[in-house]
Amino acid sequence: MMTAHFTDALDFPLVRRGKVRDTYLVGDDLLIVASDRISAFDVILPTMIEGKGQVLTALSTYWLERTQHLIPNHLITADLRCFPTSLRTQADALAGRSMLVQRADRIDVECVVRGFLAGSGWREYEATGCLAEEPLPTGIGRGDPLPTPRFTPAWKLDDGHDQAISRRTLAERIGDPLAARLETVSLELYRFGAQVAAAAGLILVDTKFEFGWVEGNLTLIDEVLTPDSSRFWDGATSHHSGEPASFDKQFVRDWLETTGWNKVPPGPALPTAIVEGTISRYRDVAQRLLATGAVQ
């Protein structure tokens, strides 16, 4: 099992240590290593979810390869055999959980798309009748599909706490043309992901994307449509009476809500049943999506 921070034995500069991923500079490119860490409410929890990093990498690689017709992405390879020799010496630590990618100038926006009214979106609607400060029709229930998928961006902050903003605020900060472009491609990615998920027996409830600039081109970066960045429901589960159980880290959040934890670091250790339940859900999503014939 990986320790709380990925091995520092790599003889490359550490560019960034995120909640889950560690990023290293390798020549002109970057190496992204997905650890087994898990975060909830913007806090890294002390318990590892063994195997989680491999699931995230397998899914991100899969989606990056499947969405190239919609937008370029930064993936060079996730095949360890194609890594520089200096990295292949770390095969045991890197295999299955690392991607070599192009460096990108990141756009500091979480491009969230919601197809169903759940989570924080439901809480806003229940309180104000709006989603991302824009009115929704009355009478939408918790867990119901939205009339059309909605783009609900968030501003990325240095302290790791994303700030939900309206589309109008986003346009004021980055300009109308880029805001419109991010919205358009995010909705295209969501619709494609939802179609693929449906073929695999899953509902893609909501998700978030990140983008950057590579050689002047808008580029999809980071993780894509994983259980860490998305909310998945079982397509066979009725959701007419609220939100069904999710195939993502909502399972962890739900348990944390029962502990009385104040959501300030340090977070509580996860019991074995929650660890096993989490990785089981992540692997279920991966197995369904990666199954032969899931995408036509």
C-alpha positions as CSV (number, residue, x, y, z in Angstrom):
1,M,0.0,0.0,0.0
2,M,1.3,3.5,-0.8
3,T,2.1,5.8,2.0
4,A,0.2,9.1,2.5
5,H,2.6,10.8,0.1
6,F,3.9,9.0,-3.0
7,T,7.6,7.9,-2.9
8,D,9.9,10.9,-2.9
9,A,12.6,8.6,-4.2
10,L,11.8,9.7,-7.8
11,D,14.8,11.8,-8.9
12,F,12.6,14.4,-10.5
13,P,11.4,17.8,-9.2
14,L,8.0,17.6,-7.5
15,V,5.9,20.3,-9.2
16,R,2.7,19.9,-7.2
17,R,1.3,17.6,-4.5
18,G,-2.5,17.6,-4.8
19,K,-5.1,15.9,-2.6
20,V,-4.7,12.7,-4.6
21,R,-2.1,13.2,-7.4
22,D,1.6,14.0,-7.3
23,T,3.0,15.8,-10.3
24,Y,6.7,15.6,-11.3
25,L,8.7,17.4,-14.0
26,V,10.3,15.0,-16.4
27,G,12.2,16.8,-19.0
28,D,9.8,19.0,-20.8
29,D,6.8,16.9,-19.8
30,L,5.0,16.0,-16.5
31,L,4.5,12.7,-14.7
32,I,1.2,12.5,-12.9
33,V,1.0,9.8,-10.3
34,A,-2.4,8.9,-8.7
35,S,-1.9,7.9,-5.1
36,D,-4.4,5.9,-3.0
37,R,-5.2,9.0,-0.9
38,I,-8.8,10.1,-0.7
39,S,-10.1,13.5,0.2
40,A,-13.6,14.6,1.4
41,F,-14.8,18.1,2.1
42,D,-11.4,19.3,0.8
43,V,-9.5,17.4,3.5
44,I,-7.1,14.6,2.8
45,L,-8.2,11.7,5.0
46,P,-5.5,9.6,6.9
47,T,-6.7,6.2,5.5
48,M,-5.5,4.9,2.1
49,I,-7.9,3.2,-0.3
50,E,-5.6,0.6,-1.7
51,G,-5.9,0.2,-5.5
52,K,-7.7,3.5,-6.0
53,G,-4.9,5.2,-7.9
54,Q,-4.9,2.4,-10.5
55,V,-8.6,2.8,-11.0
56,L,-8.4,6.5,-11.5
57,T,-5.5,6.2,-13.9
58,A,-7.2,3.5,-16.0
59,L,-10.4,5.5,-16.3
60,S,-8.7,8.8,-17.0
61,T,-6.6,7.1,-19.7
62,Y,-9.7,5.5,-21.2
63,W,-11.7,8.7,-21.4
64,L,-8.8,10.8,-22.7
65,E,-8.4,8.3,-25.5
66,R,-12.2,8.2,-26.2
67,T,-12.8,12.0,-26.2
68,Q,-10.0,13.1,-28.7
69,H,-12.7,13.7,-31.3
70,L,-14.2,16.4,-29.0
71,I,-11.0,18.2,-27.8
72,P,-7.2,17.6,-27.7
73,N,-5.8,16.4,-24.3
74,H,-2.4,16.3,-22.7
75,L,-1.9,12.6,-22.5
76,I,1.4,11.3,-24.0
77,T,1.2,7.7,-22.7
78,A,0.2,5.7,-19.6
79,D,2.2,2.7,-20.9
80,L,5.2,2.3,-18.6
81,R,7.1,0.6,-21.4
82,C,7.1,3.9,-23.3
83,F,8.3,6.0,-20.3
84,P,11.9,7.3,-20.2
85,T,14.3,4.6,-18.9
86,S,14.9,6.6,-15.7
87,L,11.2,6.2,-14.8
88,R,11.0,2.5,-15.8
89,T,13.4,1.7,-12.9
90,Q,10.4,2.7,-10.6
91,A,8.1,0.2,-12.3
92,D,6.7,-1.3,-9.1
93,A,5.6,2.1,-7.8
94,L,4.4,3.7,-11.1
95,A,2.8,0.8,-12.9
96,G,-0.9,1.4,-13.5
97,R,-1.1,4.6,-11.6
98,S,0.9,7.1,-13.7
99,M,0.5,9.1,-16.9
100,L,3.2,11.0,-18.8
101,V,1.5,14.2,-20.1
102,Q,2.4,17.5,-21.8
103,R,2.8,20.6,-19.6
104,A,-0.2,22.9,-19.8
105,D,-0.9,26.4,-18.6
106,R,-3.9,25.5,-16.4
107,I,-7.1,27.6,-16.5
108,D,-8.2,28.1,-12.9
109,V,-11.7,26.9,-13.4
110,E,-13.5,23.8,-12.4
111,C,-15.9,23.2,-15.3
112,V,-18.8,21.4,-13.5
113,V,-21.7,20.0,-15.5
114,R,-24.9,18.7,-13.9
115,G,-27.4,16.5,-15.5
116,F,-29.4,15.8,-12.4
117,L,-30.4,17.8,-9.3
118,A,-28.2,16.3,-6.5
119,G,-25.6,17.2,-3.9
120,S,-24.9,20.9,-3.5
121,G,-27.0,21.7,-6.6
122,W,-30.1,20.3,-4.9
123,R,-29.3,22.3,-1.7
124,E,-29.0,25.6,-3.7
125,Y,-32.3,24.9,-5.6
126,E,-34.1,23.9,-2.4
127,A,-33.0,27.2,-0.8
128,T,-33.3,29.6,-3.7
129,G,-35.0,27.9,-6.7
130,C,-31.8,28.5,-8.6
131,L,-28.8,26.5,-9.8
132,A,-25.5,28.5,-10.1
133,E,-27.6,31.6,-9.5
134,E,-29.9,30.9,-12.4
135,P,-33.5,30.1,-11.9
136,L,-34.8,26.6,-12.6
137,P,-38.4,25.5,-13.2
138,T,-40.4,24.8,-10.0
139,G,-41.3,21.3,-9.0
140,I,-38.0,19.5,-9.7
141,G,-37.4,16.8,-7.1
142,R,-34.1,15.8,-5.5
143,G,-32.4,13.4,-7.8
144,D,-34.5,14.3,-10.8
145,P,-33.0,15.0,-14.2
146,L,-32.6,18.6,-15.2
147,P,-34.5,19.9,-18.2
148,T,-31.1,20.1,-19.9
149,P,-27.6,19.6,-18.5
150,R,-26.3,22.8,-16.8
151,F,-22.8,24.3,-16.7
152,T,-22.1,25.4,-13.1
153,P,-18.5,26.5,-12.9
154,A,-16.3,27.0,-9.8
155,W,-13.2,29.1,-9.4
156,K,-10.1,27.2,-8.2
157,L,-8.4,28.8,-5.2
158,D,-4.9,28.2,-3.9
159,D,-6.1,26.8,-0.6
160,G,-7.9,23.9,-2.4
161,H,-11.4,25.1,-1.7
162,D,-13.2,25.7,-5.0
163,Q,-15.6,28.6,-5.1
164,A,-18.9,28.1,-6.9
165,I,-19.6,31.0,-9.2
166,S,-22.3,31.9,-11.8
167,R,-21.7,31.8,-15.6
168,R,-21.9,35.6,-15.6
169,T,-19.1,35.9,-13.0
170,L,-17.0,33.4,-14.9
171,A,-17.4,35.6,-18.1
172,E,-16.4,38.7,-16.1
173,R,-13.2,37.0,-14.9
174,I,-12.0,35.3,-18.0
175,G,-13.9,37.0,-20.8
176,D,-17.0,36.0,-22.8
177,P,-15.3,34.0,-25.6
178,L,-13.3,31.7,-23.3
179,A,-16.2,31.3,-20.9
180,A,-18.5,30.3,-23.8
181,R,-15.9,27.9,-25.2
182,L,-15.4,26.2,-21.8
183,E,-19.1,25.8,-21.4
184,T,-19.6,24.4,-24.9
185,V,-16.9,21.8,-24.7
186,S,-17.8,20.8,-21.1
187,L,-21.4,20.1,-22.1
188,E,-20.2,18.1,-25.2
189,L,-17.9,16.0,-22.9
190,Y,-20.7,15.5,-20.4
191,R,-23.2,14.4,-23.0
192,F,-20.7,11.9,-24.6
193,G,-19.8,10.6,-21.1
194,A,-23.4,10.2,-20.2
195,Q,-24.1,8.2,-23.4
196,V,-21.2,5.9,-22.7
197,A,-22.2,5.5,-19.1
198,A,-25.7,4.6,-20.0
199,A,-24.4,1.9,-22.3
200,A,-22.5,0.5,-19.3
201,G,-25.6,0.6,-17.1
202,L,-24.6,3.8,-15.2
203,I,-26.1,7.3,-14.9
204,L,-23.6,10.1,-15.0
205,V,-25.2,12.5,-12.6
206,D,-22.6,15.3,-12.6
207,T,-18.9,15.7,-13.2
208,K,-16.1,18.3,-13.5
209,F,-13.4,18.9,-16.1
210,E,-10.2,20.9,-16.2
211,F,-8.6,22.6,-19.1
212,G,-5.4,24.3,-20.0
213,W,-3.4,25.7,-22.9
214,V,-0.8,23.6,-24.7
215,E,1.0,25.3,-27.5
216,G,-1.9,27.8,-27.7
217,N,-4.6,25.1,-28.0
218,L,-7.4,24.6,-25.5
219,T,-6.6,21.2,-24.0
220,L,-8.4,18.8,-21.7
221,I,-6.2,18.0,-18.7
222,D,-6.0,16.1,-15.4
223,E,-8.5,13.3,-14.5
224,V,-11.6,12.7,-16.6
225,L,-14.9,11.1,-15.6
226,T,-13.7,9.1,-12.6
227,P,-15.5,8.4,-9.4
228,D,-13.3,11.1,-7.7
229,S,-14.5,13.8,-10.1
230,S,-18.0,12.5,-11.0
231,R,-21.2,11.2,-9.4
232,F,-22.4,7.9,-10.8
233,W,-25.7,6.1,-10.1
234,D,-26.7,2.6,-11.1
235,G,-28.9,2.9,-14.2
236,A,-31.2,0.1,-12.8
237,T,-31.9,2.1,-9.6
238,S,-35.0,4.2,-9.4
239,H,-34.3,7.7,-8.2
240,H,-37.8,9.1,-8.0
241,S,-37.7,9.5,-4.2
242,G,-34.3,11.2,-3.8
243,E,-30.7,10.4,-4.5
244,P,-29.8,6.7,-4.7
245,A,-26.5,5.3,-3.5
246,S,-23.6,6.6,-5.5
247,F,-20.7,4.7,-7.1
248,D,-18.2,7.4,-6.0
249,K,-16.8,8.9,-2.8
250,Q,-20.2,10.1,-1.7
251,F,-20.2,6.8,0.1
252,V,-17.3,8.2,2.2
253,R,-18.9,11.6,2.7
254,D,-22.1,9.9,3.9
255,W,-20.2,8.0,6.5
256,L,-18.3,11.1,7.6
257,E,-21.5,13.0,8.1
258,T,-22.5,10.4,10.8
259,T,-19.3,10.9,12.8
260,G,-19.8,14.4,14.1
261,W,-16.5,15.5,12.4
262,N,-16.4,19.3,12.0
263,K,-14.7,19.0,8.5
264,V,-11.5,20.6,9.7
265,P,-8.2,18.7,9.4
266,P,-7.3,16.2,10.5
267,G,-10.1,14.0,9.3
268,P,-11.1,10.7,11.0
269,A,-9.6,7.3,10.0
270,L,-11.9,5.2,7.9
271,P,-13.1,1.9,9.2
272,T,-12.4,-1.3,7.1
273,A,-16.0,-1.6,5.9
274,I,-15.9,1.9,4.4
275,V,-12.5,1.3,2.8
276,E,-13.7,-1.9,1.2
277,G,-17.0,-0.4,0.2
278,T,-15.3,2.5,-1.5
279,I,-12.9,0.5,-3.6
280,S,-15.6,-1.9,-4.5
281,R,-17.7,0.9,-5.9
282,Y,-14.8,2.4,-7.8
283,R,-13.9,-0.9,-9.3
284,D,-17.5,-1.6,-10.2
285,V,-17.6,1.7,-12.2
286,A,-14.3,0.9,-13.9
287,Q,-15.3,-2.7,-14.8
288,R,-18.6,-1.6,-16.3
289,L,-17.0,1.2,-18.4
290,L,-14.0,-0.7,-19.5
291,A,-15.9,-3.8,-20.4
292,T,-15.6,-4.8,-24.0
293,G,-18.6,-3.5,-26.0
294,A,-19.5,-0.7,-23.5
295,V,-18.8,1.8,-26.2
296,Q,-20.1,1.4,-29.8
